[in-house]
Amino acid sequence: MMVEPMNWISEVVRPKIKTLFKRETPENLWVKCPDTGQMVFHKEVEGNHWVIPGSEHHLKMSASARLKMMFDEGTWIDVPLPEVAVDPLKFRDEKRYADRLKEARTKTGMQDAFKVGFGRVGGQPMTLACQDFAFMGGSLGMAAGEAFIRGAETALEKRTPYVMFAASGGARMQEGILSLMQMPRTTVAIRRLRAARLPYVVVLTNPTTGGVTASYAMLGDVHLAEPGALICFAGPRVIEQTIREKLPDGFQRAEYLLEHGMLDQVVHRHALKDTIVRICGLLMNVGPASVPASAPSAPILEPA
């Protein structure tokens, strides 16, 4: 039997050269703009509050990063959220719901799709709630409903405005009717805020859909939205398939909704903090001379 002679160039030299010059490149070193295809350094986008420089495309933002962006440095705390039953229906599709929850918690470091913070924004005491789309699409289940209500209770207790950053694919169907029950429960919490004459401001981010849009996301005293955000109950593809017609360009995007009277303002992410400070200052009868957006703030140390 003939043995083919070893090619010493390909078998000896090349592997050594490859190893010598091999560099590890992190997978998340670059971010691709969904609008233009532009490649931007991950750190540059992160430092720009997850807005692509140049195209100004607003990427999704984690709840923790959003709270950090909004609150004055060193003046806020995380509000403890109540625990709820895990997988009350023992639901299973391709995976057990309990396993999906475990995966989402490991991936995001969050217990569920909501974070609530209490502190100062531009010197004013405020209660902020944020949904995180990375946690099972920001879906509304029992834990999210309880978190929203805890945020409203904190605003009532502290006599602060309640600012809600919505980002959701809708109700969490793995919890069935228990998920849908959160819609009227959150509505009752908003009515309590209104009875106490406390502002409830909603910021709609990309995407805000389904049962969240059909409940607390559209019950604010003021509705703001980030540029390009998809805001709807049923998505454009579902509507097109139902009515068998082509929808207008930009249908259900923030700018379209503003033009048709469903929003009060579309605000660039960099201007959100100052805009919310001005709105809450007016609604709480706090003059701009008393608490400017850049005013220094005393730290808040007591938990809600």
N, C-alpha and C positions, 0 to 999 in steps of 0.2 A: 504494500500500500504506500502510495506516494504522500509525503507530508509537504504541504505547501509552505515554502519558506516564509518566515515572519517578515513583514514589512516594517523594518525598524523605525522608519520615519513616522508612519501612522500609528504604530503600536507603542512606541517608546517616547519619541520626542514630543508629538502633538499633545498627548494627555498631560505631560509635565508642563508644557507651555500654557495650556488651558488653565491648569490649576494655579500656575504662577500668577496669571493675570485675571483670574476670576474675581468679580466683585459682587457682593450681595446688594441688590437693589430692592428697597422696600416696595411692596405692591401699591401702597397708598401715597407714593411720592408725588404723583401728579393727580390732578382733578380735571376731568373733561367737561367743558361747558355743554349742557344739553342743547342750547340754542345755536351756538356757533361752531362747536367742535374744538374750540380753543383749549389748549392744554396749559394749566396753571399750577404752580407749586402748591402742594397741600397746605403748607405753612402760611403761604400768602393768603389763601382763601380763608383759612381759619382766623388769621389776624384781621381779616376784613369782615368779620361776623358772618362768614359763609355766604358772602356775596361775590360773584365772579367779577373781578376788575375788568373794565372795558364793556362787557355786555350787560353788566348789572343784573344778571340772572340770580334770583334768590334761591339758594339751595335749602333743603330741609335742615333744621337746626335742633339739636338735642334740648330737652327741657332744662338740664343743668346749665348749658351754655347760655340759654335765653335768660334764665334768672340772673346769672352772673352779669350779663350784658345790661339788664334793666336796673338792678338794685345798685345803690351807691355802695362803694367798696367798704366792707367791714361793718355794714349796718343792717344785715339781714340774717334770718335764720330759716332753716327748713321747718315747716309745720309738721309735727308727727301725724301720720295718717292711720285711721283705724284698720284693723285686720278684718278680713271677711272670709267666709267659707271657701275653700279651694275645691273647684270642680264639683259643685253641689248636684249636678245632674249626671255625674259619672259619664261624661260625653266622650265619644270616640268616633273619629272618622278614619283617615289613614294612620293617625297617631292618637294616643290618648291625650285629652286636653291637659291633663296634669303634666304630661311630658312637654307639651308645647309651652306651657307656662314656665317650666323649669329651664328650657332652652332660652326663652326670651329674657328671663332674669339673669342667666349667666352672661348672655350677650350684651345686655344693656347696663347691668349693675343696678337695675331698678326693681322694685317689687311689683309695680304695675305701670300703666301708661301715664300716670299723673304725678306731678310734683307741685307742691304748694309752698310758697315762701311768704314771710311777713318781714317788712323792713321799711326802708326809706328809699324813695325814688325822687331824685331831684329835691331832696329835703323833706318831702311829704311822706307821712306814713301811708303805706299801701299794702294790700294783700294781693298777691299774684298767683295764678294757677296756670300751669303749662301742660299740654298734652305732648307726648313724645311719640312720633309716628314709628320710630324704630321698635317700639314694644307692641308687637302684634297689630301693626297698622294704627296705633293710637285708638284702638277700638274701645267702645263704651261698655263696660261690664259693671258688676257690683262694686268692685274695688274703685273703679274710676268714678262711679256715682257717689260713693261715700267720700272720696277725696274732694270732689267738687263741693259737696255739701259742707265738709269740714272747712274748706276755704271760705264759703259764705258765712259760716258760723264765726270764723275768726274775724272776718270783716265786720260782722255785727258786734262782736265783743269789743273790738278795738276801735270801732267807729271809723273805719277807713273805706275808701273806694275798693271795689273788687274788680280786678282786671283779669280777663280770661283769654289765654292764647290757645285757640282751637286748632287742632291738626288731627284728623281722624278719617278712617275709612268707613265709620258708622258703628252700629251696634255689634256687640260680640255674640255671634249666633251660637257659640258653644255653651252659652248660658241661657239661651232660649228666652222665655218670658221674663226671667229674672233680669236679663239685660234690658229688655224693652221697658220694664217698670222704672228704670232709672230716668227715663225721659220726663214723666210727670213729677218724680221726686225732685229732680233738679229745678223744674219749673216752680215748684212750691218754694224752694230755697230762694229763687230770684224774687218771688212775690214778697218774701219777708224782707229782702234788701230794699225793695221799692217802698214797702210800708214804713221802713225806718229812714227813708229818704237818703239812702246811700247809693252812690253811683255804681252802676254795673257796666263796664266797658268791655267790649269784645273785640279781639284782634283775630281776624280770620287768616290763617296761613295755608300754605299748599300741602296737602289738599284738605278741605273740610267738606265732608259728604255724609250722606245717609242720615241716621237717626240723630246724630249730633247737630247737623244743620236744621233738622226738624224740631229741635228743642232749644237748649241753652245757647247755641251759637247764633241764633237769630232773635234773641229776646233782650238784647242789650239796650241801654239808654243811648249808646253811641256805638256804631259799627265801623271799625277800621279794617283794612286788609292790606296785606303785602302785595307788591306788584306781581302780576301773573298768577296769583293763587287760583286754583280750581275750587269753586264753591258751588255746591249743588246737593240735591237729594239723590236723584238718579243720574248717572254719568251720561256724557254726550253719546257714547256708542249705544247705550241701552235705548235712549230716546230716538236716535236715528233708526234703529231697528224696529221700534214700535210704530212711529209715525211714517216711516219709509220716505223721509225727506232729508235733504242735506241741510245741516244747521249752519247759521251764520259764522263767519270767522270770529274766533275769540269767544264763542258762546260759553257762558258759565265761568269765564275768567273774571278776575276782580275788576278790570277796567270796563268790561261789558256790564257788569252788575252796577257799577257806579253810574254809568251813563243811563241806566234804566231805573235808578232811584232806590236800589236795594242796599246801598252802602252810603256812608257819610263821607268817607275819604279813603283814597289809596295812598299809603305812606311808605316811603322807602325805609328799609330796616334801620339805616343810620339815623333817621329822624324820628323813629318811634318813641324813644324815651322822652324827648322834649315835647312831642305832640301830646303824649299821655299826661305828662306833668301839667301842661297848659289846660287840657280838658278837665282833668280831675280838680285842678285849682279853681276853675270856674264853677264846676258843679258843687264843690265843697265850700264855695265862697271864700277861697283863699286867694288874695290878690297876688299878682306877679311880683309886686314890690316886696311882699312879705316873704315869699318863698320862691326865688328864682330857680331856674332849672339847674344852675351850677352852684347852688348854695351848699356850704358845708353842713354836714349832718352829724348829730349825736348818734352814737351806736345804740342799737336796740339789742338788749341782752336777754330779755325775758321771753320765754317761749309763749306761743299763742295758746 
